[in-house]
Amino acid sequence: MSNITNVTLAPNATEAAKVVFDTGDTAWILVSTALVMVMIPGLAFFYAGMVHRKNVVATLYQSMICLGVVMIQWWFWGYSLGKN
């Protein structure tokens, strides 16, 4: 049994589903995401400079693969969490 009392329902279901997005907040999330995506290749070159010569390409690939995985995760889950 539920203890919820005084529940009022919206007269129209579409009124309850309306969500107002602030364009400034959305723009800031997108700009921040773009800055992080630009930062990742620089970090890859930094890591590549810290390993032996034979491991440079593998280190660059690992950083780029991680970038791809994070982009996919952001697309599916991160943006929906960040825009609320």
Backbone as JSON Lines, residues from 0, in Angstrom:
{"i":0,"aa":"M","n":[0.83,-1.17,0.0],"ca":[0.0,0.0,0.0],"c":[0.88,1.24,0.0]}
{"i":1,"aa":"S","n":[0.51,2.22,-0.7],"ca":[1.28,3.44,-0.83],"c":[0.82,4.48,0.2]}
{"i":2,"aa":"N","n":[1.76,5.27,0.7],"ca":[1.44,6.32,1.66],"c":[1.3,7.69,0.99]}
{"i":3,"aa":"I","n":[1.16,7.74,-0.31],"ca":[1.07,9.0,-1.03],"c":[-0.34,9.55,-0.88]}
{"i":4,"aa":"T","n":[-0.42,10.81,-0.45],"ca":[-1.72,11.46,-0.33],"c":[-1.68,12.77,-1.09]}
{"i":5,"aa":"N","n":[-2.83,13.3,-1.36],"ca":[-2.98,14.58,-2.06],"c":[-2.27,14.59,-3.41]}
{"i":6,"aa":"V","n":[-2.47,13.58,-4.18],"ca":[-1.86,13.5,-5.5],"c":[-2.76,14.23,-6.49]}
{"i":7,"aa":"T","n":[-2.18,15.2,-7.2],"ca":[-2.94,15.9,-8.22],"c":[-2.38,15.53,-9.58]}
{"i":8,"aa":"L","n":[-3.25,15.2,-10.46],"ca":[-2.84,14.84,-11.81],"c":[-3.06,16.03,-12.73]}
{"i":9,"aa":"A","n":[-2.19,16.14,-13.72],"ca":[-2.33,17.21,-14.7],"c":[-3.57,16.95,-15.53]}
{"i":10,"aa":"P","n":[-4.31,18.0,-15.87],"ca":[-5.52,17.79,-16.66],"c":[-5.21,17.25,-18.06]}
{"i":11,"aa":"N","n":[-4.04,17.55,-18.55],"ca":[-3.66,17.07,-19.87],"c":[-2.3,16.39,-19.74]}
{"i":12,"aa":"A","n":[-2.16,15.2,-20.28],"ca":[-0.91,14.45,-20.13],"c":[0.25,15.15,-20.81]}
{"i":13,"aa":"T","n":[0.0,15.9,-21.87],"ca":[1.1,16.58,-22.56],"c":[1.63,17.75,-21.73]}
{"i":14,"aa":"E","n":[0.81,18.34,-20.87],"ca":[1.29,19.43,-20.02],"c":[2.31,18.92,-19.01]}
{"i":15,"aa":"A","n":[2.09,17.73,-18.5],"ca":[3.02,17.18,-17.52],"c":[4.34,16.78,-18.17]}
{"i":16,"aa":"A","n":[4.32,16.48,-19.46],"ca":[5.52,16.01,-20.15],"c":[6.38,17.15,-20.7]}
{"i":17,"aa":"K","n":[5.92,18.4,-20.61],"ca":[6.68,19.52,-21.15],"c":[7.91,19.77,-20.29]}
{"i":18,"aa":"V","n":[9.04,19.88,-20.95],"ca":[10.3,20.16,-20.28],"c":[10.91,21.38,-20.94]}
{"i":19,"aa":"V","n":[11.37,22.31,-20.13],"ca":[11.96,23.53,-20.66],"c":[13.48,23.41,-20.53]}
{"i":20,"aa":"F","n":[14.19,23.52,-21.65],"ca":[15.64,23.45,-21.65],"c":[16.2,24.85,-21.72]}
{"i":21,"aa":"D","n":[17.17,25.12,-20.89],"ca":[17.86,26.4,-20.95],"c":[18.96,26.3,-22.0]}
{"i":22,"aa":"T","n":[18.92,27.17,-22.99],"ca":[19.88,27.08,-24.09],"c":[21.3,27.36,-23.61]}
{"i":23,"aa":"G","n":[21.45,28.21,-22.6],"ca":[22.79,28.49,-22.07],"c":[23.41,27.28,-21.42]}
{"i":24,"aa":"D","n":[22.61,26.54,-20.64],"ca":[23.12,25.33,-20.01],"c":[23.49,24.27,-21.04]}
{"i":25,"aa":"T","n":[22.64,24.1,-22.03],"ca":[22.91,23.12,-23.07],"c":[24.16,23.49,-23.86]}
{"i":26,"aa":"A","n":[24.33,24.77,-24.15],"ca":[25.52,25.22,-24.88],"c":[26.77,24.99,-24.05]}
{"i":27,"aa":"W","n":[26.7,25.24,-22.76],"ca":[27.88,25.03,-21.91],"c":[28.25,23.56,-21.83]}
{"i":28,"aa":"I","n":[27.29,22.68,-21.76],"ca":[27.57,21.25,-21.74],"c":[28.25,20.83,-23.04]}
{"i":29,"aa":"L","n":[27.75,21.33,-24.16],"ca":[28.33,20.96,-25.46],"c":[29.74,21.54,-25.63]}
{"i":30,"aa":"V","n":[29.96,22.78,-25.18],"ca":[31.29,23.38,-25.28],"c":[32.28,22.65,-24.38]}
{"i":31,"aa":"S","n":[31.86,22.31,-23.18],"ca":[32.74,21.57,-22.27],"c":[33.11,20.21,-22.85]}
{"i":32,"aa":"T","n":[32.13,19.55,-23.44],"ca":[32.39,18.26,-24.07],"c":[33.38,18.4,-25.22]}
{"i":33,"aa":"A","n":[33.21,19.42,-26.02],"ca":[34.12,19.64,-27.15],"c":[35.53,19.94,-26.67]}
{"i":34,"aa":"L","n":[35.67,20.7,-25.6],"ca":[37.01,20.99,-25.07],"c":[37.7,19.74,-24.55]}
{"i":35,"aa":"V","n":[36.95,18.86,-23.92],"ca":[37.54,17.61,-23.44],"c":[37.95,16.74,-24.63]}
{"i":36,"aa":"M","n":[37.12,16.7,-25.67],"ca":[37.45,15.9,-26.85],"c":[38.69,16.45,-27.57]}
{"i":37,"aa":"V","n":[38.91,17.75,-27.5],"ca":[40.12,18.33,-28.1],"c":[41.34,18.06,-27.23]}
{"i":38,"aa":"M","n":[41.13,17.94,-25.93],"ca":[42.23,17.72,-25.0],"c":[42.8,16.29,-25.11]}
{"i":39,"aa":"I","n":[41.98,15.33,-25.47],"ca":[42.39,13.92,-25.46],"c":[43.57,13.64,-26.39]}
{"i":40,"aa":"P","n":[43.61,14.13,-27.64],"ca":[44.79,13.87,-28.47],"c":[46.08,14.45,-27.87]}
{"i":41,"aa":"G","n":[46.0,15.61,-27.22],"ca":[47.18,16.16,-26.56],"c":[47.64,15.27,-25.43]}
{"i":42,"aa":"L","n":[46.7,14.72,-24.7],"ca":[47.05,13.78,-23.63],"c":[47.65,12.51,-24.21]}
{"i":43,"aa":"A","n":[47.17,12.09,-25.37],"ca":[47.73,10.9,-26.02],"c":[49.19,11.13,-26.39]}
{"i":44,"aa":"F","n":[49.51,12.3,-26.92],"ca":[50.9,12.6,-27.26],"c":[51.77,12.72,-26.0]}
{"i":45,"aa":"F","n":[51.2,13.22,-24.93],"ca":[51.93,13.28,-23.66],"c":[52.28,11.88,-23.18]}
{"i":46,"aa":"Y","n":[51.29,10.99,-23.19],"ca":[51.55,9.6,-22.79],"c":[52.54,8.93,-23.73]}
{"i":47,"aa":"A","n":[52.45,9.22,-25.02],"ca":[53.36,8.61,-25.99],"c":[54.8,9.06,-25.74]}
{"i":48,"aa":"G","n":[54.97,10.26,-25.24],"ca":[56.32,10.73,-24.94],"c":[56.92,10.1,-23.7]}
{"i":49,"aa":"M","n":[56.12,9.4,-22.93],"ca":[56.61,8.8,-21.7],"c":[56.97,7.32,-21.85]}
{"i":50,"aa":"V","n":[56.76,6.74,-23.03],"ca":[57.03,5.32,-23.22],"c":[58.2,5.14,-24.19]}
{"i":51,"aa":"H","n":[58.66,3.91,-24.31],"ca":[59.75,3.61,-25.24],"c":[59.27,3.79,-26.67]}
{"i":52,"aa":"R","n":[60.21,3.95,-27.57],"ca":[59.9,4.26,-28.97],"c":[59.01,3.19,-29.61]}
{"i":53,"aa":"K","n":[59.21,1.93,-29.28],"ca":[58.43,0.87,-29.93],"c":[56.97,0.84,-29.44]}
{"i":54,"aa":"N","n":[56.66,1.52,-28.34],"ca":[55.3,1.49,-27.8],"c":[54.5,2.77,-28.06]}
{"i":55,"aa":"V","n":[55.07,3.69,-28.83],"ca":[54.41,4.98,-29.04],"c":[53.09,4.81,-29.79]}
{"i":56,"aa":"V","n":[53.1,4.07,-30.87],"ca":[51.88,3.91,-31.68],"c":[50.8,3.2,-30.88]}
{"i":57,"aa":"A","n":[51.18,2.18,-30.13],"ca":[50.18,1.47,-29.32],"c":[49.57,2.39,-28.26]}
{"i":58,"aa":"T","n":[50.38,3.25,-27.68],"ca":[49.87,4.19,-26.69],"c":[48.91,5.2,-27.32]}
{"i":59,"aa":"L","n":[49.27,5.69,-28.51],"ca":[48.36,6.61,-29.21],"c":[47.04,5.93,-29.55]}
{"i":60,"aa":"Y","n":[47.1,4.69,-30.02],"ca":[45.88,3.96,-30.35],"c":[45.02,3.74,-29.12]}
{"i":61,"aa":"Q","n":[45.65,3.4,-28.0],"ca":[44.88,3.17,-26.77],"c":[44.14,4.43,-26.35]}
{"i":62,"aa":"S","n":[44.79,5.57,-26.46],"ca":[44.12,6.82,-26.09],"c":[42.97,7.13,-27.04]}
{"i":63,"aa":"M","n":[43.15,6.88,-28.32],"ca":[42.08,7.16,-29.28],"c":[40.91,6.18,-29.11]}
{"i":64,"aa":"I","n":[41.2,4.94,-28.8],"ca":[40.13,3.97,-28.55],"c":[39.35,4.36,-27.31]}
{"i":65,"aa":"C","n":[40.06,4.79,-26.27],"ca":[39.37,5.26,-25.06],"c":[38.5,6.48,-25.37]}
{"i":66,"aa":"L","n":[38.98,7.35,-26.22],"ca":[38.19,8.51,-26.63],"c":[36.9,8.05,-27.32]}
{"i":67,"aa":"G","n":[37.01,7.08,-28.2],"ca":[35.83,6.56,-28.88],"c":[34.83,5.92,-27.93]}
{"i":68,"aa":"V","n":[35.34,5.16,-26.97],"ca":[34.46,4.52,-25.99],"c":[33.75,5.57,-25.14]}
{"i":69,"aa":"V","n":[34.48,6.58,-24.7],"ca":[33.88,7.63,-23.88],"c":[32.86,8.42,-24.69]}
{"i":70,"aa":"M","n":[33.14,8.68,-25.97],"ca":[32.17,9.4,-26.8],"c":[30.87,8.62,-26.93]}
{"i":71,"aa":"I","n":[30.96,7.32,-27.09],"ca":[29.76,6.49,-27.2],"c":[28.99,6.5,-25.88]}
{"i":72,"aa":"Q","n":[29.72,6.38,-24.77],"ca":[29.05,6.42,-23.47],"c":[28.39,7.77,-23.23]}
{"i":73,"aa":"W","n":[29.04,8.84,-23.6],"ca":[28.47,10.17,-23.45],"c":[27.21,10.31,-24.3]}
{"i":74,"aa":"W","n":[27.26,9.78,-25.51],"ca":[26.12,9.89,-26.41],"c":[24.89,9.18,-25.84]}
{"i":75,"aa":"F","n":[25.09,7.98,-25.27],"ca":[23.96,7.19,-24.79],"c":[23.5,7.59,-23.39]}
{"i":76,"aa":"W","n":[24.44,7.87,-22.47],"ca":[24.05,8.06,-21.08],"c":[24.39,9.43,-20.52]}
{"i":77,"aa":"G","n":[25.54,9.97,-20.84],"ca":[26.02,11.19,-20.2],"c":[25.2,12.42,-20.51]}
{"i":78,"aa":"Y","n":[24.86,12.63,-21.75],"ca":[24.12,13.85,-22.11],"c":[22.74,13.85,-21.47]}
{"i":79,"aa":"S","n":[22.11,12.69,-21.42],"ca":[20.77,12.62,-20.81],"c":[20.84,12.9,-19.31]}
{"i":80,"aa":"L","n":[21.94,12.54,-18.66],"ca":[22.1,12.87,-17.25],"c":[22.45,14.33,-17.04]}
{"i":81,"aa":"G","n":[23.23,14.88,-17.95],"ca":[23.7,16.25,-17.79],"c":[22.68,17.31,-18.13]}
{"i":82,"aa":"K","n":[21.69,17.01,-18.94],"ca":[20.76,18.05,-19.36],"c":[19.62,18.26,-18.39]}
{"i":83,"aa":"N","n":[19.52,17.43,-17.36],"ca":[18.42,17.61,-16.38],"c":[18.77,18.56,-15.33]}
